[in-house]
Amino acid sequence: MPSMKSIRHLLSRAIPLASVALAGLLACILLPPADAADPAGIVLGKTLVANKWLWARDGRDGMWRTTLTFHSDGTISNPTDHHTWYWWVVDGRTVHLQFHRNPGQPSVVDLKTGMTLAFTADLMSFRGVYLPDPTSPSATGKLKGPSGAVIDEAKIPMVPASAPAAVAPAATPAPKQTLIEVLSEQAPNALEWALAPLDQKIPSDIRQNLTFLREDLLDEAAKKPTAGAEAYKLGQKLCDELLATLDERDKAVVHAGYTSAQAKANIVVDSQALEARRNYMMSWPQYKREKDQRREIQKEQDAHAALMKERPVVDWADRGAQIRKIVETLYAQYREAARRSR
C-alpha cells in the first residue's frame, strides 16, 4: 500500500497536468477556424513563402506540371515560364496572381486580370481560375515541402483595402483546356528553354512534360479530336522537334564540359627552350628575362584555353539560330492548321 508521502507526491504532479489539459481543451474550443483567425492573410503569406508548391494545369497528371516558389519580394519562380509572376494576399484563404512579359513589379494591383487562387481551410492545396474569364481552364496545386525561406509580416504583399473585391473562383469546374491549346501556349516557352545558353540550368521536368503532351495529343486525336488531323500531325511533329532539340542540347553540354577540361589539361608551360640556354654563368638580367618569357607563354596558353572553352558556346548559339527558324516555322504551320479546324 502506498504511503501518504507518495500519494501527496502523485497529487502534486497530477494537478498541474490536469490544468494544462484543461487549458488546451479551452483553447481548442475557443480557437476560430484558420481563415477567421487570419482575416488579413498573415498566416497564408508566411505559408506561401515557407514552402514550395506543386502546380498542374487542369489538375491532370498528364498535363503541364511544375513547381512554384513564392518569394518575399512579391515574385514567383516558375521554371517552365519566362514571364514574370507576382502575388498578393487578398485574405486568409485567397491569393491574386498576375503575369507580365517584362520584369518590374506593377505598381497597381489589377484584380480583373491574372489568376485567383482559393486555398482550402488547412492551406495545404488550392484551385486557381484565370481572369477575366472564370470559365477558362483552371489550375490546381498543393504543398510540396519546405523551401527554407521566411518572410516578415510587414513585407507580405497585400492587396490594398481600396482595391475592388477579388473575383472568386467559379463554383462549378471550368471546362478543360484542349491539348491543342496547351501546346499552342507552352511550345514557345519550351523552345526558349531548349535553346538556353549551355551554362544555364533548365527545368528537369520539361522533357517529361513534352513527352506526356505528345502522347496525350495522340490519344486525343484517336478518341475525341477537337481539331483537324493535320493539326494533330503537326503538333506531334512539333513535340518531336522540341525533344530532339533538348537531346542535341544535352550533347552540346557534355561536349562543352569535355572541351573545358581538355583546355585546362593542355595548359603546360613548356620551358625546354628557355632552360637549354641556362649555364653556370647565368646573370640576374638573364634570369629575369626568362621569368618574363615564361609569363608570356603562360598568358598565351591561358588565352588559347579560354578560346577553346568558348568554342562550344559559340557553336551552340549558331546551331540554336538554325533550330529556331525550323521550329518557329513548324509552330506557325501548327497554329494555322489549328485555326482552320475551328
Secondary structure, 3 states (H helix, E strand, C coil): CCCHHHHHHHHHHHHHHHHHHHHHHHHHHHCCCHHHHCCCCHHHHHHHHHEEEEEEECCCCCCCEEEEEECCCCEEECCCCCCEEEEEEEECCEEEEEEECCCCCCCCCCCCCEEEEEECCCCCEEEEEEECCCCCCEEEEEEEEECCCCCCHHHCCECCCCCCCCCCCCCCCCCCCCHHHHHHHHHHHHHHHHCCCCCCCCCCCHHHHHHHHHHHHHHHHHHCCCCCHHHHHHHHHHHHHHHHHHHHHHHHHHHHHHHHHHHHHCCCCCCHHHHHCCCCCCCHHHHHHHHHHHHHHHHHHHHHHHHHHHHHHHHHHHHHHHHHHHHHHHHHHHHHHHHHCC
